[in-house]
Amino acid sequence: MGEQAMDVYEMLADHLNRLPAGYPRTPSGVEIRILKRLFTPEEAVLARALTFKPETPDEIAQRVGGNVDEIAEQLENMAKKGLIFRIRKGSEKRYMAAQFVVGIWEYHVNDLTPELIADLREYAPYFFQNMLNLKTPQLRVIPTPGAITAQQSIMPYEEAKKLIESEELIAVAPCICRKEHRMTGEGCDRPLESCLVFGLGAQYYIDNGLGRRITKEEALEIIKQAEQDGRVLEPSNAQKITAMCTCCGCCCQILRNLKKLPKPAHFVVSRFVAELDESLCVLCGTCVDRCQMDAITLGEDSAVLNKDRCIGCGLCVTTCPEEALTLKEKPPAEQIEVPPSLKETYMKILQERMALMSGK
């Protein structure tokens, strides 16, 4: 591969880094190796021309030059390969840039290789550190349904069942984190088909064979199963969600990296935190096994809850036999506002990244 082709990947990396979630550079250059595995030089050139605004092939061809039919075919092939995002409404198709995470990486759930997995694992800490510097994450944590009592007031965008019931088009896809761990002989035996995608994102997943359409009832059953086997519910960080992950601390790259921090609770958007009544605890240890953040340990007379590690998922609450654990809403000063839409979420992320890069 010549020097000119190498420059294409460097320019694509810079382009991806200008998108809201970023694409940070590394000392080893692993981010360039990843792009070379995924994009041909020609695809890298066209991907650089796309923005976060959905456009028709005609609009893109007018800007980049070239035959519109050839551009349209190339865009469609790139969308099928998971290199860019396509919005389809009837016969009309529009194309836009895809971020690396959440985006390009997840779109390759069907064609993972050991080499790509190794590169991602090398790169993940750099990407995660990039996001830690921001106040607005891409995902948030909501309580598992059984952890909320009828007496507690909860906003519709915090309630998993209502979020699902408000959607018309739902797809379920394999969890890429669980899949990559299974491919390397690690991880757990929780269900692979467990990530929910909604609306236009669901249409993209269905069209490209990344997931299959399911009913609301099937989606609610997935959430029920997630509560039973101990998975954290992580929807998009917006009141109108586009996806909902059901994550385990042994496989999920987000939870795995959060768990390494001394105070994970300070880096998630969650309105709730667990509360322990030590007088009711019988030291059964069930909560220790359920917690995905290692927030609970066993002391001499009672379990010990470290609230700096609690992300408010409620998994410990639903299986405590003595009801010693409950979820409580955080004080208003400790709550982080959830943007109305994902577009506004990404605008906030981009503004925060720009401020950091400018030193403000």
LINWO-V486246 format. One record per residue. SS is DSSP state (~ for helix, > for strand, _ for the rest). NEAR is the number of other C-alpha atoms within 12 Angstrom. Layout:
BEGIN
[[SS | NEAR] [SS | NEAR]]
END
This chain:
BEGIN
[[_ | 11] [_ | 9] [~ | 10] [~ | 13] [~ | 21] [~ | 23] [~ | 19] [~ | 28] [~ | 35] [~ | 29] [~ | 26] [~ | 42] [~ | 33] [~ | 24] [~ | 31] [~ | 35] [~ | 28] [_ | 30] [_ | 33] [_ | 37] [_ | 40] [_ | 37] [_ | 40] [_ | 35] [_ | 28] [_ | 21] [_ | 11] [_ | 14] [_ | 22] [~ | 30] [~ | 37] [~ | 32] [~ | 26] [~ | 36] [~ | 37] [~ | 28] [~ | 27] [~ | 32] [_ | 30] [_ | 24] [~ | 25] [~ | 22] [~ | 32] [~ | 34] [~ | 29] [~ | 39] [~ | 43] [~ | 33] [_ | 33] [_ | 36] [_ | 26] [_ | 28] [_ | 20] [_ | 24] [> | 27] [_ | 29] [~ | 32] [~ | 24] [~ | 25] [~ | 32] [~ | 24] [~ | 17] [~ | 19] [~ | 18] [_ | 16] [_ | 18] [_ | 17] [~ | 19] [~ | 18] [~ | 17] [~ | 29] [~ | 27] [~ | 22] [~ | 28] [~ | 38] [~ | 32] [~ | 23] [~ | 33] [~ | 36] [~ | 27] [_ | 33] [_ | 39] [_ | 42] [> | 45] [> | 41] [> | 40] [> | 34] [> | 26] [> | 17] [_ | 9] [_ | 8] [> | 16] [> | 27] [> | 30] [> | 40] [> | 33] [> | 40] [_ | 40] [_ | 36] [~ | 37] [~ | 35] [~ | 38] [~ | 33] [~ | 33] [_ | 36] [~ | 38] [~ | 39] [~ | 38] [_ | 32] [_ | 24] [_ | 25] [_ | 29] [_ | 22] [~ | 18] [~ | 20] [~ | 28] [~ | 31] [~ | 20] [~ | 28] [~ | 35] [~ | 28] [~ | 22] [~ | 32] [~ | 33] [~ | 27] [~ | 26] [~ | 30] [~ | 32] [~ | 24] [~ | 28] [~ | 32] [~ | 28] [_ | 22] [_ | 30] [_ | 29] [_ | 35] [_ | 42] [_ | 43] [> | 38] [_ | 43] [_ | 42] [> | 48] [_ | 47] [_ | 42] [~ | 35] [~ | 29] [~ | 36] [_ | 32] [_ | 19] [_ | 9] [_ | 9] [_ | 18] [_ | 16] [_ | 23] [_ | 19] [~ | 21] [~ | 34] [~ | 38] [_ | 35] [~ | 44] [~ | 31] [~ | 22] [~ | 34] [~ | 35] [~ | 21] [_ | 23] [_ | 29] [_ | 21] [_ | 27] [> | 36] [> | 39] [> | 39] [> | 41] [> | 32] [_ | 38] [~ | 39] [~ | 42] [~ | 37] [~ | 35] [~ | 35] [~ | 30] [~ | 24] [~ | 24] [_ | 20] [_ | 13] [_ | 16] [_ | 25] [_ | 25] [_ | 18] [_ | 30] [_ | 29] [_ | 32] [> | 32] [> | 39] [> | 45] [> | 48] [> | 43] [> | 37] [~ | 26] [~ | 26] [~ | 39] [~ | 35] [~ | 32] [~ | 38] [~ | 41] [~ | 28] [~ | 25] [_ | 31] [_ | 24] [_ | 32] [> | 32] [> | 28] [> | 30] [> | 29] [_ | 22] [~ | 26] [~ | 17] [~ | 22] [~ | 38] [~ | 29] [~ | 21] [~ | 36] [~ | 40] [~ | 26] [~ | 24] [~ | 37] [~ | 33] [~ | 25] [~ | 28] [_ | 38] [_ | 45] [> | 46] [> | 44] [> | 43] [> | 42] [> | 40] [_ | 39] [_ | 36] [_ | 29] [_ | 29] [_ | 41] [_ | 40] [> | 41] [> | 46] [> | 45] [> | 51] [> | 47] [_ | 41] [_ | 34] [_ | 33] [_ | 35] [_ | 35] [~ | 36] [~ | 39] [~ | 39] [~ | 25] [~ | 29] [~ | 34] [~ | 30] [_ | 23] [_ | 24] [_ | 18] [_ | 21] [~ | 30] [~ | 35] [~ | 28] [~ | 36] [_ | 41] [_ | 36] [_ | 43] [_ | 35] [> | 37] [> | 39] [> | 39] [> | 31] [> | 31] [_ | 22] [~ | 21] [~ | 15] [~ | 19] [_ | 26] [_ | 24] [_ | 24] [_ | 24] [_ | 24] [~ | 26] [~ | 38] [~ | 29] [~ | 25] [~ | 32] [_ | 40] [_ | 37] [_ | 43] [_ | 32] [_ | 38] [> | 32] [> | 26] [> | 22] [_ | 17] [_ | 12] [_ | 16] [_ | 23] [> | 30] [> | 29] [> | 30] [_ | 26] [_ | 27] [_ | 24] [_ | 30] [_ | 46] [_ | 46] [_ | 46] [_ | 51] [_ | 44] [~ | 45] [~ | 48] [~ | 38] [~ | 32] [_ | 27] [_ | 31] [_ | 18] [_ | 22] [_ | 25] [_ | 29] [> | 36] [> | 34] [> | 38] [> | 29] [> | 28] [_ | 21] [_ | 12] [~ | 12] [~ | 9] [~ | 17] [_ | 21] [_ | 24] [_ | 25] [_ | 34] [_ | 26] [_ | 20] [_ | 20] [~ | 28] [~ | 22] [~ | 24] [~ | 31] [~ | 32] [~ | 24] [~ | 28] [~ | 31] [~ | 27] [~ | 23] [~ | 26] [~ | 30] [~ | 21] [~ | 15] [~ | 17] [~ | 17] [~ | 9] [_ | 8] [_ | 9]]
END
